[in-house]
Amino acid sequence: MAALENELRNNWEKLPKIFVTSSREGTGREEILEYIAHALDEGKALA
């Protein structure tokens, strides 16, 4: 994962949020859902 982030930094000033996930194990599911909920709340605040 660190190698990927380092490669992306060569071209991007700021990296997007990166989620480590697994559909088999369910890893990262709650983190993604919380991120989406937070983004939706921010969008409603701007509207």
MDTraj code that builds the backbone (N, CA, C; nanometers):
import mdtraj as md
import numpy as np

residues = "MET ALA ALA LEU GLU ASN GLU LEU ARG ASN ASN TRP GLU LYS LEU PRO LYS ILE PHE VAL THR SER SER ARG GLU GLY THR GLY ARG GLU GLU ILE LEU GLU TYR ILE ALA HIS ALA LEU ASP GLU GLY LYS ALA LEU ALA".split()
xyz = np.array([
    [0.0829, -0.1190, 0.0000],
    [0.0000, 0.0000, 0.0000],
    [0.0876, 0.1257, 0.0000],
    [0.1947, 0.1219, 0.0767],
    [0.2846, 0.2373, 0.0839],
    [0.3475, 0.2668, -0.0522],
    [0.3805, 0.1627, -0.1268],
    [0.4398, 0.1824, -0.2596],
    [0.3414, 0.2524, -0.3527],
    [0.2156, 0.2134, -0.3466],
    [0.1131, 0.2775, -0.4280],
    [0.0989, 0.4251, -0.3905],
    [0.0926, 0.4535, -0.2615],
    [0.0796, 0.5917, -0.2163],
    [0.2000, 0.6754, -0.2605],
    [0.3184, 0.6199, -0.2512],
    [0.4376, 0.6931, -0.2949],
    [0.4330, 0.7216, -0.4440],
    [0.3877, 0.6265, -0.5227],
    [0.3769, 0.6478, -0.6674],
    [0.2738, 0.7557, -0.6997],
    [0.1604, 0.7533, -0.6311],
    [0.0575, 0.8549, -0.6542],
    [0.1083, 0.9940, -0.6175],
    [0.1892, 1.0020, -0.5122],
    [0.2425, 1.1324, -0.4692],
    [0.3317, 1.1960, -0.5752],
    [0.3858, 1.1159, -0.6655],
    [0.4690, 1.1708, -0.7731],
    [0.3884, 1.2616, -0.8659],
    [0.2575, 1.2401, -0.8723],
    [0.1741, 1.3147, -0.9664],
    [0.0653, 1.3985, -0.9008],
    [0.0360, 1.3748, -0.7756],
    [-0.0744, 1.4438, -0.7083],
    [-0.0210, 1.5243, -0.5917],
    [-0.0724, 1.6450, -0.5747],
    [-0.0338, 1.7272, -0.4609],
    [-0.0884, 1.6700, -0.3313],
    [-0.2134, 1.6263, -0.3340],
    [-0.2786, 1.5708, -0.2154],
    [-0.3474, 1.4409, -0.2550],
    [-0.3253, 1.3369, -0.1760],
    [-0.3877, 1.2086, -0.2060],
    [-0.5328, 1.2067, -0.1586],
    [-0.6186, 1.1382, -0.2330],
    [-0.7562, 1.1206, -0.1860],
    [-0.7580, 1.0236, -0.0681],
    [-0.8682, 1.0176, -0.0001],
    [-0.8852, 0.9216, 0.1086],
    [-0.8721, 0.7815, 0.0500],
    [-0.7905, 0.6993, 0.1130],
    [-0.7688, 0.5624, 0.0668],
    [-0.8272, 0.4659, 0.1695],
    [-0.9083, 0.3745, 0.1217],
    [-0.9718, 0.2748, 0.2077],
    [-0.9149, 0.1373, 0.1751],
    [-0.8759, 0.0642, 0.2767],
    [-0.8348, -0.0750, 0.2591],
    [-0.9595, -0.1583, 0.2844],
    [-0.9989, -0.2358, 0.1831],
    [-1.1249, -0.3092, 0.1923],
    [-1.1096, -0.4548, 0.1494],
    [-1.2063, -0.5340, 0.1898],
    [-1.2165, -0.6723, 0.1456],
    [-1.3639, -0.7083, 0.1398],
    [-1.4111, -0.7463, 0.0234],
    [-1.5504, -0.7888, 0.0124],
    [-1.5714, -0.9231, 0.0807],
    [-1.4702, -1.0041, 0.0828],
    [-1.4807, -1.1360, 0.1467],
    [-1.4876, -1.1245, 0.2985],
    [-1.4002, -1.0417, 0.3557],
    [-1.3933, -1.0292, 0.5012],
    [-1.4795, -0.9148, 0.5562],
    [-1.5203, -0.8242, 0.4687],
    [-1.5994, -0.7108, 0.5139],
    [-1.5142, -0.5976, 0.5707],
    [-1.3833, -0.6107, 0.5586],
    [-1.2914, -0.5104, 0.6098],
    [-1.3157, -0.3758, 0.5412],
    [-1.3211, -0.2711, 0.6203],
    [-1.3348, -0.1363, 0.5672],
    [-1.4773, -0.0921, 0.5405],
    [-1.5717, -0.1813, 0.5520],
    [-1.7114, -0.1485, 0.5200],
    [-1.7634, -0.0332, 0.6039],
    [-1.7484, -0.0435, 0.7342],
    [-1.7999, 0.0616, 0.8225],
    [-1.7300, 0.1941, 0.7979],
    [-1.6007, 0.1896, 0.7731],
    [-1.5254, 0.3129, 0.7468],
    [-1.5774, 0.3833, 0.6215],
    [-1.6049, 0.3065, 0.5175],
    [-1.6575, 0.3653, 0.3938],
    [-1.7977, 0.4223, 0.4163],
    [-1.8827, 0.3481, 0.4842],
    [-2.0188, 0.3964, 0.5092],
    [-2.0182, 0.5240, 0.5940],
    [-1.9303, 0.5300, 0.6918],
    [-1.9193, 0.6508, 0.7740],
    [-1.8694, 0.7683, 0.6906],
    [-1.7742, 0.7427, 0.6031],
    [-1.7211, 0.8482, 0.5153],
    [-1.8312, 0.9019, 0.4229],
    [-1.9096, 0.8121, 0.3655],
    [-2.0199, 0.8524, 0.2778],
    [-2.1231, 0.9334, 0.3556],
    [-2.1598, 0.8876, 0.4734],
    [-2.2581, 0.9592, 0.5550],
    [-2.2083, 1.0989, 0.5883],
    [-2.0821, 1.1097, 0.6229],
    [-2.0238, 1.2399, 0.6552],
    [-2.0254, 1.3315, 0.5324],
    [-1.9893, 1.2772, 0.4167],
    [-1.9891, 1.3565, 0.2933],
    [-2.1298, 1.4036, 0.2585],
    [-2.2289, 1.3180, 0.2774],
    [-2.3670, 1.3572, 0.2503],
    [-2.4130, 1.4665, 0.3460],
    [-2.3741, 1.4559, 0.4737],
    [-2.4093, 1.5585, 0.5702],
    [-2.3461, 1.6920, 0.5325],
    [-2.2211, 1.6905, 0.4902],
    [-2.1544, 1.8136, 0.4467],
    [-2.2243, 1.8738, 0.3260],
    [-2.2659, 1.7871, 0.2323],
    [-2.3359, 1.8351, 0.1135],
    [-2.4684, 1.9002, 0.1479],
    [-2.5396, 1.8442, 0.2443],
    [-2.6656, 1.9032, 0.2862],
    [-2.6427, 2.0387, 0.3519],
    [-2.5336, 2.0520, 0.4259],
    [-2.5021, 2.1783, 0.4932],
    [-2.4710, 2.2887, 0.3918],
    [-2.4166, 2.2488, 0.2774],
    [-2.3814, 2.3478, 0.1735],
    [-2.5024, 2.3871, 0.0885],
    [-2.6043, 2.3053, 0.0873],
    [-2.7212, 2.3303, 0.0004],
    [-2.8099, 2.4383, 0.0559],
])
top = md.Topology()
chain = top.add_chain()
for i, resn in enumerate(residues, 1):
    res = top.add_residue(resn, chain, resSeq=i)
    for name in ("N", "CA", "C"):
        top.add_atom(name, md.element.get_by_symbol(name[0]), res)
traj = md.Trajectory(xyz[None], top)
